[in-house]
Amino acid sequence: MPIYIEMPKLSDTMTEGTLVKWLKQEGDAVAMDEAIAEVETDKATMEMQSFDEGILHKIYVHEGQAVPLGAKLALLLQDGEEPPADADSPPASEGTPAAEEKEATASEAAPAETKSAAKSGDSGDRVKASPLAKKIAEEKGVDLSGIEGTGPGGRIVKTDVLSAGSGAKKSAPPKTRPAPPTGEDQRIPLTGMRRVISERLLESKTSIPHFYLHIEVDAAPLMAARKQINAEAEKSGGNKFTVNDFVLKAAVKAATTVPAVNASFDGDAILQYGDVNLAVAVAVEQGLVTPVIRSAQYLSFEELSLTMKELAEKARTKKLTPDEMQGGTMTISNLGSYGIDFFDAIINPPQSLILSVGAIVKKPVVNERDEIVPGLRLNIGLSGDHRVVDGAVGAEYLAALRKYLEQPILMLA
């Protein structure tokens, strides 16, 4: 029987989806679980799979259209099956184009005309000057208000005007310059992902009482451990570890040491999570996604690293599943690769904590012998929900995080 392919619910907060790209065309055969289209949800752009097999007879929703959940996208028929009478008619609700480019052309302002005229008549009413001085001033275009009179009582006389007129240089009329070229403003419609990002972050900043803490970590032990581990991996062909892998492991370990930070504000209670489901911010073309490493406290260092690499690749290739993008209990955002030394991040609700990780910087430091020596330093920030995490608890968590990063053996053993 004919099967209508409908817009599926691909995330827990999704209300509509945008058909980004069809991976199959009318007349193509479709297999069970085969990717047939790319759909942008409120969280990411991901592939939509077919739950049936057959021939793609008719496409109703075209690329770039946004439609609500359950809207008919296409019609699937079995081989040799006759289409229904209304198969070629579009569904009642076709959706609306999600991204029509509208350009607002900036109007070119005409240069204002410059008028220069001496208002000697007006000035003459306000200053003391002889009738002859006024007449000469009007003829020569001299402003009497700028002349100091030498006559009786400070009265301006003929010689004062002549002196002012001979000393003044007649300015050449201003050259008319062509108006400089102007760029055109462009109004870019919000994508579904960008709209949700803006709504959620606005909600976070206006409803969650943020507070911020920062630490500076000695990154030399971390870098030494990474160099040694990766040298062994080079020989054996094993997995190589990034600086971010060490930060992820330390963050998870510290969360098990100070479990109070792994919690959310839940009405009249605080919900403390049993698992550390670590969300990691990944920049993609459309914005930002936060895939989740589930039960991270049970993963080995290598398992954590490989899982992160897999999720990051899925994010970049739009292959994340809805389950891989929800359920996080805390988040890490790392801008070190962009050369950012430190920053403050916005909490991802309903979580109560997000870490902001900067770049490792080489800088002069004072050692235990009070000597100034070159050192490696890593700045990490904590943004906390003060309804759940107090400043002292946040400081305790950062102290544990610093301990594991400066003594990697403690978290890798």
C-alpha positions as CSV (number, residue, x, y, z in Angstrom):
1,M,0.0,0.0,0.0
2,P,1.2,3.6,-0.5
3,I,3.3,4.9,2.3
4,Y,3.6,8.6,3.1
5,I,7.0,9.7,4.5
6,E,6.3,12.3,7.3
7,M,8.4,14.8,9.2
8,P,9.7,12.8,12.2
9,K,10.4,14.0,15.7
10,L,14.2,14.0,15.8
11,S,14.7,15.8,19.1
12,D,12.8,16.1,22.3
13,T,12.1,19.8,21.8
14,M,11.5,19.7,18.0
15,T,8.2,21.2,16.7
16,E,9.1,21.7,13.1
17,G,11.9,20.7,10.7
18,T,13.5,22.1,7.6
19,L,14.1,19.8,4.6
20,V,17.7,20.8,3.9
21,K,18.6,18.3,1.1
22,W,17.0,15.2,-0.5
23,L,19.5,12.4,-0.8
24,K,17.0,10.4,-3.0
25,Q,15.1,11.7,-6.0
26,E,11.8,10.7,-7.5
27,G,12.0,7.3,-9.1
28,D,14.9,6.1,-6.9
29,A,14.6,2.9,-5.0
30,V,14.7,3.3,-1.2
31,A,15.9,0.5,1.2
32,M,14.9,0.0,4.8
33,D,17.0,2.3,7.2
34,E,18.5,4.1,4.2
35,A,19.2,7.8,4.5
36,I,16.8,9.7,2.2
37,A,17.1,13.3,3.3
38,E,18.9,15.8,5.5
39,V,16.7,17.5,8.0
40,E,17.5,20.5,10.2
41,T,16.0,20.3,13.7
42,D,16.2,22.8,16.5
43,K,19.5,21.2,17.6
44,A,21.3,20.0,14.5
45,T,21.2,19.0,10.9
46,M,20.9,15.2,10.6
47,E,20.1,12.5,8.2
48,M,16.5,11.1,8.1
49,Q,16.2,7.4,7.5
50,S,13.4,5.5,5.8
51,F,11.4,3.0,7.9
52,D,10.1,1.3,4.8
53,E,11.4,0.2,1.4
54,G,10.0,1.0,-2.1
55,I,10.2,3.5,-4.9
56,L,10.2,7.3,-4.2
57,H,7.2,8.2,-6.3
58,K,6.6,11.9,-5.3
59,I,8.3,14.6,-3.3
60,Y,6.0,17.1,-1.8
61,V,8.3,19.2,0.3
62,H,11.2,20.8,-1.5
63,E,14.7,21.7,-0.2
64,G,14.6,24.8,2.1
65,Q,11.0,24.4,3.3
66,A,10.1,24.2,7.0
67,V,7.2,22.1,7.9
68,P,5.6,21.0,11.2
69,L,5.9,17.5,12.7
70,G,3.9,14.9,10.9
71,A,3.7,16.9,7.6
72,K,3.8,14.7,4.5
73,L,7.3,14.9,2.8
74,A,7.0,12.3,0.1
75,L,5.2,9.3,-1.2
76,L,6.7,5.8,-1.3
77,L,5.2,3.0,-3.5
78,Q,6.0,-0.6,-3.8
79,D,7.5,-1.8,-7.2
80,G,4.6,-2.0,-9.7
81,E,2.1,-0.5,-7.3
82,E,-0.4,2.0,-8.7
83,P,-0.4,5.5,-7.0
84,P,-3.5,6.8,-5.4
85,A,-5.7,9.2,-7.4
86,D,-4.4,12.2,-5.4
87,A,-0.8,11.1,-5.3
88,D,0.4,14.0,-7.5
89,S,-1.5,16.7,-5.4
90,P,0.5,18.4,-2.7
91,P,-0.7,18.0,0.9
92,A,-2.9,20.7,2.3
93,S,0.0,22.2,4.3
94,E,3.2,22.6,2.3
95,G,5.2,24.5,4.9
96,T,7.0,27.7,4.2
97,P,10.4,28.5,2.8
98,A,12.8,28.6,5.7
99,A,15.5,30.7,4.1
100,E,14.4,33.2,1.5
101,E,17.2,35.7,1.1
102,K,15.9,39.3,1.4
103,E,18.3,42.1,0.7
104,A,17.7,45.5,2.1
105,T,19.4,48.0,-0.2
106,A,20.9,50.9,1.7
107,S,19.7,54.2,0.4
108,E,22.3,56.5,-0.9
109,A,22.2,59.8,0.9
110,A,22.7,62.9,-1.3
111,P,25.4,65.2,-0.1
112,A,23.9,68.2,1.6
113,E,24.5,71.6,-0.1
114,T,26.9,73.8,1.9
115,K,25.8,77.4,2.1
116,S,28.3,80.0,3.3
117,A,27.1,83.5,3.7
118,A,28.1,86.3,5.9
119,K,25.2,87.4,8.1
120,S,26.6,90.9,8.6
121,G,23.1,92.3,8.8
122,D,22.1,90.1,11.7
123,S,25.5,90.8,13.3
124,G,25.1,94.5,12.9
125,D,21.9,94.5,15.0
126,R,23.9,93.0,17.9
127,V,27.2,94.8,17.7
128,K,28.1,98.5,17.8
129,A,29.4,99.6,14.4
130,S,29.3,102.8,12.3
131,P,26.9,102.8,9.4
132,L,29.9,102.9,7.0
133,A,31.5,100.0,8.7
134,K,28.3,98.0,8.4
135,K,28.1,98.8,4.7
136,I,31.7,97.8,4.0
137,A,31.2,94.6,6.0
138,E,28.2,93.7,4.0
139,E,30.0,94.3,0.7
140,K,33.1,92.3,1.6
141,G,31.2,89.6,3.4
142,V,32.9,90.3,6.8
143,D,31.2,89.1,10.0
144,L,31.2,92.0,12.4
145,S,30.7,89.8,15.4
146,G,34.3,88.6,15.0
147,I,35.8,92.1,14.9
148,E,37.1,94.0,17.9
149,G,36.3,97.7,17.5
150,T,38.8,100.5,18.0
151,G,36.4,103.4,18.0
152,P,34.9,105.1,21.0
153,G,33.4,102.7,23.4
154,G,34.6,99.7,21.4
155,R,32.6,100.8,18.3
156,I,33.6,99.2,15.0
157,V,34.8,101.7,12.5
158,K,35.8,101.6,8.8
159,T,39.4,100.8,9.4
160,D,38.5,97.8,11.6
161,V,36.4,96.3,8.8
162,L,39.1,97.0,6.1
163,S,41.8,95.4,8.3
164,A,39.7,92.3,8.9
165,G,38.8,92.1,5.2
166,S,42.4,92.3,4.0
167,G,43.6,89.8,6.6
168,A,40.9,87.2,5.8
169,K,41.6,84.7,3.0
170,K,38.8,83.9,0.8
171,S,38.2,80.3,1.0
172,A,37.9,78.4,-2.3
173,P,34.6,76.8,-2.8
174,P,34.6,73.2,-1.5
175,K,35.3,70.6,-4.1
176,T,32.5,68.3,-4.7
177,R,33.4,64.7,-4.1
178,P,31.5,61.8,-5.4
179,A,29.6,59.9,-2.7
180,P,31.7,56.8,-1.6
181,P,30.3,53.4,-2.6
182,T,28.1,51.8,0.1
183,G,27.7,48.1,0.9
184,E,24.3,46.5,0.9
185,D,22.8,45.2,4.1
186,Q,21.5,41.7,4.0
187,R,18.8,40.2,6.2
188,I,19.5,36.6,6.9
189,P,16.6,34.5,8.2
190,L,17.2,32.4,11.3
191,T,17.7,28.7,10.8
192,G,15.9,26.4,13.2
193,M,19.1,25.7,15.0
194,R,20.1,29.4,15.3
195,R,16.6,30.3,16.6
196,V,16.7,27.7,19.3
197,I,20.2,28.6,20.3
198,S,19.2,32.2,20.7
199,E,16.0,31.3,22.7
200,R,17.8,28.9,25.0
201,L,20.7,31.1,25.8
202,L,18.5,34.1,26.4
203,E,16.4,32.0,28.7
204,S,19.6,30.8,30.5
205,K,21.0,34.3,31.0
206,T,17.7,35.8,32.2
207,S,16.5,32.9,34.4
208,I,19.6,31.4,35.8
209,P,21.7,33.3,38.4
210,H,25.2,32.8,36.8
211,F,28.4,33.2,38.8
212,Y,31.9,32.8,37.5
213,L,35.2,31.3,38.8
214,H,38.6,31.0,37.1
215,I,41.8,29.1,37.7
216,E,45.2,29.0,36.1
217,V,46.6,25.5,35.7
218,D,50.3,24.5,35.3
219,A,50.0,22.7,32.0
220,A,53.6,21.5,31.9
221,P,52.9,18.1,33.6
222,L,49.9,17.6,31.3
223,M,51.9,18.3,28.2
224,A,54.8,16.1,29.3
225,A,52.4,13.2,29.9
226,R,50.7,13.7,26.6
227,K,54.0,13.7,24.8
228,Q,55.1,10.5,26.4
229,I,51.7,8.7,25.8
230,N,51.5,9.8,22.2
231,A,55.1,8.7,21.6
232,E,54.2,5.2,22.6
233,A,51.0,5.4,20.5
234,E,53.1,6.4,17.5
235,K,55.2,3.2,17.9
236,S,52.2,0.9,18.3
237,G,49.8,2.7,15.9
238,G,47.4,3.4,18.8
239,N,45.1,6.3,19.5
240,K,46.7,9.7,20.0
241,F,45.4,12.0,22.7
242,T,44.6,15.7,22.5
243,V,44.8,18.3,25.3
244,N,41.0,18.3,25.3
245,D,41.0,14.6,26.1
246,F,42.9,15.3,29.3
247,V,40.5,18.1,30.2
248,L,37.5,15.9,29.6
249,K,39.0,13.1,31.8
250,A,39.9,15.6,34.6
251,A,36.4,17.2,34.4
252,V,34.7,13.8,34.8
253,K,37.1,12.7,37.6
254,A,36.5,16.0,39.5
255,A,32.7,15.6,39.1
256,T,32.9,12.2,40.9
257,T,35.1,13.8,43.6
258,V,32.6,16.7,44.0
259,P,29.3,15.3,42.9
260,A,27.3,18.3,44.0
261,V,28.2,20.1,40.8
262,N,26.6,17.3,38.7
263,A,23.0,18.5,39.4
264,S,20.1,20.6,38.2
265,F,17.6,22.9,39.8
266,D,14.2,21.1,39.7
267,G,11.4,23.2,41.1
268,D,11.4,22.7,44.8
269,A,14.3,20.3,44.8
270,I,17.8,19.8,43.4
271,L,18.2,16.8,41.1
272,Q,21.6,15.2,41.6
273,Y,22.6,12.9,38.8
274,G,23.9,9.4,39.2
275,D,25.9,9.5,35.9
276,V,28.2,12.1,34.5
277,N,26.8,12.6,31.1
278,L,29.4,15.0,29.6
279,A,28.2,17.4,26.9
280,V,30.9,18.8,24.7
281,A,30.4,21.9,22.5
282,V,31.3,21.3,18.9
283,A,31.2,24.1,16.3
284,V,29.5,23.2,13.0
285,E,28.6,25.2,10.0
286,Q,25.1,25.9,11.1
287,G,26.0,26.9,14.7
288,L,26.8,24.8,17.8
289,V,25.9,21.3,18.9
290,T,26.7,19.6,22.1
291,P,26.9,15.8,21.7
292,V,26.8,13.9,25.0
293,I,29.3,11.3,26.3
294,R,27.1,9.1,28.4
295,S,28.2,7.6,31.7
296,A,31.6,9.1,31.2
297,Q,32.8,8.1,34.7
298,Y,32.9,4.5,33.6
299,L,35.0,5.1,30.5
300,S,38.7,4.6,30.4
301,F,40.9,7.4,29.1
302,E,41.2,5.8,25.7
303,E,37.4,5.1,25.5
304,L,36.7,8.7,26.4
305,S,39.0,10.0,23.7
306,L,37.7,7.6,21.0
307,T,34.0,8.4,21.9
308,M,34.7,12.1,21.7
309,K,36.4,11.7,18.3
310,E,33.5,9.7,17.0
311,L,30.9,12.2,18.2
312,A,32.8,15.2,16.8
313,E,33.0,13.5,13.4
314,K,29.3,12.7,13.5
315,A,28.6,16.3,14.3
316,R,30.7,17.6,11.4
317,T,29.1,15.1,9.0
318,K,25.5,15.6,10.3
319,K,25.1,12.0,11.5
320,L,24.4,12.6,15.2
321,T,21.3,10.8,16.4
322,P,18.7,12.5,18.7
323,D,19.8,10.3,21.6
324,E,23.4,11.5,21.2
325,M,22.4,15.2,21.7
326,Q,20.3,15.0,24.8
327,G,20.6,14.1,28.5
328,G,23.8,16.0,29.3
329,T,24.4,16.8,33.0
330,M,27.4,19.2,32.5
331,T,29.1,20.9,29.5
332,I,32.6,21.7,28.4
333,S,33.4,24.4,25.8
334,N,36.9,24.7,24.6
335,L,38.1,27.7,22.5
336,G,41.8,27.1,22.9
337,S,42.2,26.1,19.3
338,Y,40.9,29.5,18.3
339,G,43.6,31.3,20.4
340,I,41.3,32.4,23.1
341,D,43.1,32.6,26.5
342,F,40.0,32.6,28.7
343,F,36.3,33.4,28.5
344,D,33.0,32.9,30.3
345,A,30.4,30.5,28.9
346,I,26.6,30.5,29.3
347,I,25.1,27.6,31.1
348,N,23.2,25.1,29.0
349,P,19.9,24.6,30.8
350,P,18.8,22.5,32.7
351,Q,22.4,21.9,33.7
352,S,24.0,23.9,36.5
353,L,27.7,24.0,35.3
354,I,29.7,24.7,32.2
355,L,33.5,24.8,31.9
356,S,35.2,27.2,29.6
357,V,38.7,26.1,28.5
358,G,41.2,28.4,26.9
359,A,44.5,27.9,25.1
360,I,47.7,26.8,26.7
361,V,50.0,29.8,26.9
362,K,53.7,30.1,27.3
363,K,54.5,32.8,29.8
364,P,57.0,33.8,32.5
365,V,56.1,32.3,35.9
366,V,57.7,32.4,39.4
367,N,58.9,29.0,40.6
368,E,59.2,27.7,44.2
369,R,62.7,29.2,44.4
370,D,61.3,32.7,43.5
371,E,63.0,32.5,40.1
372,I,61.3,33.8,36.9
373,V,61.2,31.0,34.4
374,P,59.2,30.1,31.3
375,G,56.0,28.2,32.1
376,L,52.9,26.7,30.4
377,R,49.6,27.9,31.8
378,L,46.0,26.9,31.0
379,N,43.1,29.1,32.1
380,I,39.8,27.3,32.9
381,G,36.6,29.1,33.8
382,L,33.5,27.8,35.6
383,S,30.0,29.2,35.1
384,G,27.6,28.0,37.8
385,D,24.0,28.1,38.6
386,H,24.0,29.7,42.1
387,R,20.7,28.0,43.0
388,V,22.5,24.7,42.8
389,V,26.2,25.3,43.2
390,D,27.6,27.7,45.8
391,G,30.9,29.5,45.3
392,A,32.7,27.3,47.8
393,V,31.5,24.1,46.0
394,G,32.5,25.5,42.7
395,A,36.0,26.4,44.1
396,E,36.2,22.9,45.5
397,Y,35.4,21.4,42.1
398,L,38.0,23.6,40.3
399,A,40.6,22.6,43.0
400,A,40.0,18.9,42.2
401,L,40.1,19.7,38.4
402,R,43.5,21.4,38.9
403,K,44.9,18.5,40.9
404,Y,44.1,16.0,38.2
405,L,45.4,18.2,35.4
406,E,48.7,19.0,37.2
407,Q,49.1,15.4,38.3
408,P,47.8,13.3,35.4
409,I,48.9,10.1,36.9
410,L,46.1,10.4,39.5
411,M,43.4,10.2,36.8
412,L,45.1,7.9,34.4
413,A,46.0,5.2,36.9
